Amino acid sequence: MERKDIPDGILRTSTGLLIDVFNPDPDCILIEDIAHALSNLCRFGGHTPRFYSVAEHSIRCANLVPGRRRTLEALLHDASEAYLVDVPSPIKKFLPEYKKIEDNLMKAISLKFGFQYPVSKIVELADKAMLEIEWQSLMVDNSWITMPQEYARNTFLDYYNFLTK
């Protein structure tokens, strides 16, 4: 199927699957697509001193929470961004339709991978803690060494496989 033959609202993923982001089918959601896309997306809308991926952010969040189930939830808490991109929070709050689309997509993702959505308080707290750590370590101190894209993708997939096998 050529690009011009793909209807509006349908996204072709890195594995070649098509997904309707407005009416997502869990069967069209693959962990490989999520890992690939998140490892190519930069946090803070790209306004970091060097590339820092959403995949690395997700890995670091997952490292902050106890228990396999919560760790998986933390690893996948931003999985919708693989299909919708990372809209920085200060902007996202002014896009109510985006939030509805994101919530609908996250429901399909959580159904596919078997985690709680909306995410638990502990995952919310880990995400907020990571934001503060990232801000200080990347934007203020510029002291972090970040993961290259391919390494982040592979680490994300390895972590997922560890948690689900």
N, C-alpha and C positions, 0 to 999 in steps of 0.2 A: 504494500500500500504506500503510495507516495504521500508526502507531507500535505499536498493540496487536497488529498482525499480524506484527511482526518478531520472530523467535525469539530466545531468549537467546543471547548471544555474538555477535550480529550487530550491526554498527554502520552507521548511515546516515551517509555522509560529506557534506561541504559541497557536493559536486557531485551528490549524490543517489544515488550508488552504494551498494550494500550490501557490507560486507566481514565475513567470519567471521574474527575476530582469532585464533581458536584453530586454524583450518585455512585460512590465508590463500592466496588465489589471486592470483598476480602480476597477472593481468588486471584485478583489482579495485583495484589500487593505482595512484593517479594522482599525479603531481608537484604538480598544482594542489591536491589535498586535503592533501598533506603541507605545502606552503608555507602554505596557509590556516591549518591547525590549529597549526603550529609558531609562526606569527606571532601567534597568540592565546594561546599558553601562556607563562606567566611563569616564568623561572628561579628557583631557590632556593625552590620551593614557594610563590612569591608574596611571599616575605619580603625584598623589595628596597625601597629608599626610593622608587622609581618603577618603572613597568613596564619590564621588560627581557625580551624574548622569546627563546625557544629558537631561533627562526629567526635572530635577530641573532647569538646565540652561535654557531650553525652557520656563518654567513657569516664571522664573525671567526676561527673555527677553520680554515676553508678558506683564509683569507688567510695562514695560518702555514705551510702545507705546499707544497712544490714539485711541479710536474708536474701535468698535467691529470687523470690517473687518480687520483692521491692527493688532489687538490683536490676532486674529485667525491666520493670516499670520505669526506673530512672534512665536506663540505657535508651529506651524508646520514647521518652517523654516529649521529644521534639521531632518525632518521626514524620509528622505531617509536613514538616519543612522540606522533606525530600521531594515533595510534589508541589508545594506552594511557595517555597523559598523562605528564608529567614527575614521576616519583617521585624525590625527593632521594636521593642516593647513601647517606647514613648510614642511611636507612630501607630502601632497596632491598635492601641486603645481608641483611636479615632476612626477605625475601620470596622464598624460593627458587622457588616456583611462578611468581611474576611473572617472574623471570629466565628461566625456561624458555619462557614464552609470548613474552617479548620476543625471545629468541634465535631462536625459530621464525619470528616475524614479520620479524626483520631478515634472516634467510636468504631469505625470499620477496622482500623489498625489494631486497636485493643482487642477486638473480637478475634481477629486473625491470629494474634500472638499471645492471647490469654493473659492480659494484665488489666488492672483497674483503670478506668477513665470515668470521670476526671481523676487525675493522679492523686495519690494520698498526700497527706500533710507532710510526711517525712520527705517525700520526693520534692514537693514544693519548697521545703526548707533547704534541701540540698541544692536545688536550682538557684535559689536566692543567695546561698552561701557561695556557690561557684561564681555568680555574677560579681560579688564583692572581691573574691580572690582574683578573678580574671582582670577586673578593673585595676586593682593594685599591681598585679604581676605583669600585665601586658601594657596597660595604658599609662600607669604612673612610673613604676620602676623599670619597665621594659626589660625584665630580668628572666622571663621564661624562655626556655627553648621549646618550640612547638613541634608537633609531629608533621612530617611530610604527608601529603595527601594519600599516597599509596599505603604508607604505614598506618595512618589513621583508619583507612578503609579496612585493611586486613585485621587490625587490632579490634575494631568494632565487630567484624564478623566472627573472629575467634572468641571474643567475649560472649557474643550472642550464642554461639555453639556450645560454649562451656556451660552457660546458664540453662540451656534447653535440652542438653543431652544427659 
